[in-house]
Amino acid sequence: MNRRRLIGLLSTPLLTRLPTRGAAKQDRVVIAGAGIMGASIAYHLARRGANVTVLEKQQPGSGATRNSFAWLNATFSKQPRSYYELNLAGIAGWRRLCLEFPDLKVQWGGSVQWYEPGDFADRLRKNVARHEAWGYSVHSIEVAEIPRLLPSIASGPVGAACFADQEGTVDPIHALTVFLDHAKTMGAKIEYPAEVTGIATSNGRVTAVESTRGKIPCDCLVLASGVDTERLARMVNVNVPLKDSPGALAHTKPHARLLERVALAPGANIKQNPDGRIVTGTDFGGTPVKEASRELGVGLLKNAQSFLSQLEHAELETVTLGHRVLPKDDLPIVGFAQSCPNLYVAAMHSGMTLSPMIGQVAAMEILDGADVDLLQPYRLSRF
């Protein structure tokens, strides 16, 4: 299947392309993890007729999903080009879901990014030129455009700026809830708290999952367990190499509307969810902090306040410190393990952007035996 055809499929509602429940084989699939990735895979499998059970150690979204900035994009860190294309397909997947799920709220205002004059501004101009050459809907903008796109923002000195109009953002817990509700409608079982305590195998294949809710026979086990994926995979002698990458965010109480787009300012990323809560952090490269303290949250808000002065009157509600699901080489791990051919692994940063398309193609690979070419660079075997 070539990339152009696959991206077209990913942006088309499932209801017009796939058989109704009951038409697919009744494969028994257990999914470890009820974050956004596990929920998407559960929905797409259940939609195809699989017998799906999702086991969540704590409660849905309690890991990386709850702590995600949830910016849907394929911008400049998405390299090489194959990874950019994967994320572009992820955005197309969210567009499809907006047609498929009437209750899903995605803000499609795009993102505005800028830097002060200097090396970072020069790099931004080069990044924009490269992504435009790849066909991404992003372009450089003049300083005067920033207040038009972000009326509440005071940008400060600007050396280079750009607008990526096809991007969006979601409230991650809202999106997760929509996925899980529709998965349950299709017959998936979501069990929590239900910790995986063991994995039974025979002849190198998973036969059942042992949990605090009992033993569940299965034909396929999907590990979509976030940072716990590494530990669970070791139960069947499979190595899934991840690294630690914590990220802190400050969340305000609901506030009057200030932002319709993601604002990527120098040293401060800011967005506003549909419920009015403003979310801000410093960058997406990991932070050295160890604790989600109130002092940390106040500092993050103060940092963002230099661009969004109205935050002076915003009340800090929560501070989250999440651990990104980041493989050792920073690229996704997705697909079956060679040494355990019915163990399917889905571990990746950019999980929010990628979850709709990974869910759809994972269902194709698990139920149909498809070998999706877009995923070839991201197999576990590369390690």
C-alpha positions in Angstrom: 0.0 0.0 0.0 1.6 3.3 -1.0 1.7 6.4 1.2 -0.7 8.5 -0.9 -3.3 5.8 -0.8 -2.9 5.1 2.9 -3.2 8.8 3.8 -6.3 9.0 1.8 -7.7 6.0 3.7 -6.8 7.6 7.0 -8.7 10.7 6.3 -11.9 8.9 5.2 -14.6 7.9 7.8 -14.4 4.2 8.8 -18.1 4.0 8.5 -17.8 4.2 4.7 -14.8 1.9 4.3 -15.0 -1.0 6.8 -17.5 -3.7 7.5 -19.8 -3.4 10.4 -19.2 -5.2 13.7 -19.5 -9.0 13.3 -18.1 -9.1 9.8 -14.5 -9.4 11.0 -13.0 -12.5 12.7 -13.7 -12.6 16.4 -10.1 -12.4 17.5 -9.5 -12.1 21.2 -7.3 -9.1 21.8 -6.1 -7.8 25.2 -4.7 -4.3 25.3 -2.5 -3.3 28.2 -3.0 0.4 28.7 -6.0 2.8 28.5 -4.2 5.9 27.4 -5.0 7.6 24.1 -3.0 5.0 22.1 -4.6 2.0 23.8 -8.0 3.5 23.5 -7.6 4.2 19.8 -6.4 0.7 19.1 -9.3 -0.7 21.1 -11.9 1.3 19.2 -10.5 0.4 15.8 -10.3 -3.3 16.7 -13.7 -3.4 18.2 -15.1 -1.5 15.1 -13.8 -4.4 13.0 -15.4 -7.0 15.2 -12.6 -8.1 17.5 -13.3 -9.2 21.0 -11.3 -6.5 22.9 -10.5 -6.2 26.6 -8.5 -3.2 27.8 -6.7 -3.5 31.1 -5.6 -0.3 32.9 -3.4 -0.4 36.0 -4.9 2.8 37.5 -7.5 4.7 35.6 -7.8 5.7 31.9 -5.4 8.5 30.9 -3.5 8.5 34.2 -0.1 8.4 32.5 1.3 10.3 29.5 -2.2 11.1 28.1 -3.3 13.2 31.1 0.0 15.1 31.1 0.1 15.8 27.4 0.1 19.3 25.8 -1.9 17.5 23.0 -0.7 19.6 20.1 -1.6 17.8 16.8 1.2 18.6 14.4 3.8 17.4 11.9 6.2 20.3 12.3 9.9 20.8 12.5 11.0 18.2 15.0 9.3 15.5 12.9 12.3 14.2 11.0 13.3 12.3 8.9 10.8 12.7 6.2 9.2 9.3 6.9 8.4 10.4 10.4 7.0 13.7 9.1 4.7 11.7 6.8 3.7 9.5 9.7 2.6 12.5 11.7 0.9 14.0 8.7 -1.2 10.8 8.4 -1.9 11.3 12.1 -3.4 14.7 11.5 -5.5 13.2 8.7 -6.7 10.6 11.2 -8.0 13.3 13.5 -9.8 14.9 10.6 -11.5 11.6 9.9 -12.5 11.2 13.5 -14.2 14.6 13.5 -16.5 13.2 10.9 -16.9 9.9 12.7 -17.4 11.2 16.2 -19.8 14.1 16.4 -19.0 14.5 20.1 -15.3 15.0 19.5 -14.0 18.6 20.0 -10.8 19.4 18.2 -9.6 23.0 17.9 -8.3 23.4 14.3 -6.9 27.0 14.6 -3.3 26.0 13.7 -0.2 27.2 15.5 1.8 30.4 15.5 5.6 30.1 16.3 8.2 32.8 16.6 11.7 33.5 17.8 13.7 36.6 18.7 16.4 37.7 16.2 19.3 35.3 16.2 20.3 31.7 15.5 16.9 30.2 16.5 15.1 32.6 14.0 17.5 31.6 11.2 16.8 27.9 12.0 13.0 28.5 12.0 13.2 30.1 8.5 15.1 27.0 7.2 12.7 24.6 8.9 9.7 26.4 7.2 11.4 26.2 3.8 12.0 22.5 4.2 8.5 21.7 5.4 7.0 23.8 2.6 9.1 21.8 0.1 7.6 18.6 1.6 4.1 20.1 1.1 3.2 21.0 4.7 0.7 23.9 5.1 3.1 26.3 6.9 4.4 29.6 5.8 6.5 32.5 7.2 4.5 35.5 8.4 5.4 39.2 9.1 5.5 40.5 12.7 2.2 42.4 12.0 0.4 39.1 11.4 1.0 37.8 15.0 -1.6 40.1 16.7 -4.1 39.3 14.0 -3.7 35.6 14.6 -3.2 35.9 18.4 -4.9 39.1 19.5 -4.2 38.5 23.2 -0.5 37.9 22.8 2.3 40.4 23.1 5.1 38.8 21.1 8.1 40.9 22.0 11.0 41.2 19.6 10.5 38.9 16.5 13.3 37.7 14.2 11.2 35.1 12.4 7.6 33.8 12.7 5.4 31.2 11.0 1.8 30.0 10.9 0.9 26.3 10.4 -2.8 26.5 9.6 -3.6 22.8 9.4 -2.6 21.9 13.0 -4.9 21.6 16.0 -5.1 20.7 19.7 -7.4 18.7 21.9 -8.1 18.4 25.6 -6.4 14.9 26.0 -8.9 13.6 28.6 -11.9 14.7 26.6 -10.4 13.0 23.4 -9.6 9.8 25.5 -13.2 9.7 26.9 -14.7 9.9 23.4 -12.5 7.1 22.2 -13.3 4.8 25.1 -17.0 5.6 24.9 -17.1 4.6 21.3 -15.0 1.6 21.9 -17.4 0.4 24.5 -20.3 1.0 22.2 -18.6 -1.4 19.8 -18.3 -4.0 22.5 -14.9 -3.4 24.0 -14.5 -4.0 27.7 -12.5 -1.4 29.7 -11.4 -2.8 33.1 -9.6 -0.7 35.8 -7.9 -0.8 38.1 -6.6 -4.0 36.5 -2.8 -4.5 36.6 -1.1 -7.0 34.4 0.8 -9.4 36.7 2.0 -11.9 34.2 1.9 -13.1 30.6 1.4 -16.8 29.8 3.0 -18.2 26.7 3.2 -21.4 24.8 5.6 -22.1 21.9 6.8 -18.5 21.9 3.3 -17.0 21.6 1.1 -15.2 24.2 -1.8 -17.4 25.3 -3.3 -15.4 28.2 -2.7 -12.3 30.3 -2.7 -12.6 34.1 -4.1 -9.6 35.9 -5.5 -8.5 39.2 -8.9 -9.1 37.6 -8.1 -12.7 36.7 -6.6 -14.6 33.8 -7.8 -13.6 30.3 -7.1 -15.9 27.3 -6.1 -14.0 24.1 -5.0 -14.4 20.5 -3.0 -11.2 20.6 -1.6 -8.9 23.3 -1.1 -5.2 22.6 1.3 -3.3 24.8 0.2 0.4 24.7 1.3 0.9 28.3 3.3 4.1 28.1 6.5 4.1 30.1 5.4 0.7 31.6 5.7 -1.0 28.2 9.4 -1.7 28.8 8.7 -3.7 32.1 5.7 -5.6 30.6 7.7 -6.6 27.5 10.4 -8.1 29.7 7.9 -10.6 31.0 8.2 -12.3 27.6 11.9 -11.5 27.1 11.2 -8.7 24.6 13.3 -5.6 24.9 11.5 -2.3 24.3 14.2 0.4 24.9 12.8 3.6 26.3 14.4 6.6 27.9 13.1 9.0 30.6 11.8 12.4 29.3 9.7 14.2 31.9 7.7 17.3 31.0 5.9 19.8 33.3 2.7 21.7 32.5 0.7 24.3 34.4 -3.1 24.2 34.1 -5.3 27.2 35.1 -8.9 27.1 36.2 -11.4 28.0 33.4 -10.7 31.5 32.1 -12.4 33.8 29.6 -11.5 33.1 26.0 -8.0 34.3 25.1 -6.6 31.9 22.5 -8.0 30.1 19.5 -4.6 28.8 18.3 -1.5 27.2 19.8 1.0 29.9 20.7 4.7 28.7 20.5 6.6 31.6 22.0 10.3 31.7 22.8 10.5 29.5 25.9 6.7 29.2 26.4 4.1 27.1 24.7 0.6 28.2 25.5 -2.9 26.9 24.5 -6.5 27.1 25.8 -8.8 24.1 26.0 -12.5 24.4 25.0 -13.4 24.5 28.7 -11.4 27.7 29.2 -8.4 26.1 31.0 -5.1 27.5 29.8 -2.2 25.1 29.6 1.5 26.1 29.4 5.0 24.6 29.5 8.4 25.6 28.5 9.4 23.2 25.6 8.9 19.7 24.3 12.4 18.4 24.9 12.1 17.3 28.5 12.7 19.1 31.8 15.1 18.3 34.7 12.4 18.8 37.4 11.4 15.8 39.6 8.2 17.1 41.3 5.0 18.7 40.1 5.0 21.4 42.8 2.8 24.5 43.0 5.9 26.6 42.9 6.8 25.1 39.6 3.3 25.8 38.2 3.5 29.4 39.4 6.8 29.8 37.6 5.4 28.4 34.4 2.5 30.8 34.5 4.8 33.7 35.2 6.9 32.7 32.3 3.9 32.6 29.9 2.6 35.9 31.4 5.3 37.8 29.6 3.5 37.0 26.4 -0.1 36.7 27.7 -0.5 39.4 30.4 -4.1 38.3 31.3 -2.5 35.3 33.0 -1.8 37.6 35.9 -5.5 37.1 36.9 -5.6 33.4 36.1 -5.8 30.9 39.0 -3.5 27.9 38.9 -5.5 24.7 39.2 -3.0 21.9 38.8 0.6 21.2 37.9 1.3 17.9 36.0 4.7 16.2 35.5 4.4 13.6 32.8 6.9 11.1 31.4 6.8 11.0 27.6 6.8 7.6 26.0 10.1 8.1 24.2 12.1 5.2 22.6 15.9 5.4 22.7 16.2 6.8 19.2 13.2 9.2 19.7 11.2 7.5 17.0 8.1 5.3 17.4 8.1 1.6 18.1 5.1 -0.1 16.5 4.4 -3.6 15.3 4.8 -7.2 16.2 7.8 -8.5 18.1 9.8 -11.0 16.1 10.5 -13.2 19.1 6.8 -13.2 20.2 4.8 -12.9 17.0 1.4 -12.2 18.6 2.8 -9.4 20.9 2.0 -6.0 19.3 3.9 -3.0 20.7 2.8 0.6 20.3 5.2 3.0 22.2 5.9 6.5 20.9 6.2 10.2 21.6 3.7 12.2 19.5 1.2 9.6 20.7 -1.6 12.2 20.6 -1.0 13.2 17.0 -0.4 9.6 15.9 -3.1 7.7 17.8 -5.9 7.8 15.2 -3.8 6.5 12.4 -1.9 4.0 14.6 -5.2 2.6 15.9 -6.5 2.1 12.4 -3.4 0.5 10.9 -2.7 -1.6 14.0 -6.2 -3.1 13.5 -5.3 -3.8 9.9 -2.1 -5.5 10.9 -3.6 -7.5 13.8 -6.8 -8.6 12.1 -5.8 -8.8 8.4 -2.1 -9.7 8.6 -1.4 -6.5 6.7 2.2 -5.2 6.6 1.8 -1.4 6.4 4.7 0.2 4.6 4.4 3.5 6.4 5.3 1.7 9.6 8.4 -0.2 8.3 11.0 2.3 9.7 9.5 1.9 13.2 9.6 -1.8 13.9 11.1 -3.1 17.1 13.6 -5.2 15.1 15.7 -2.1 14.4 17.1 -2.4 17.8 
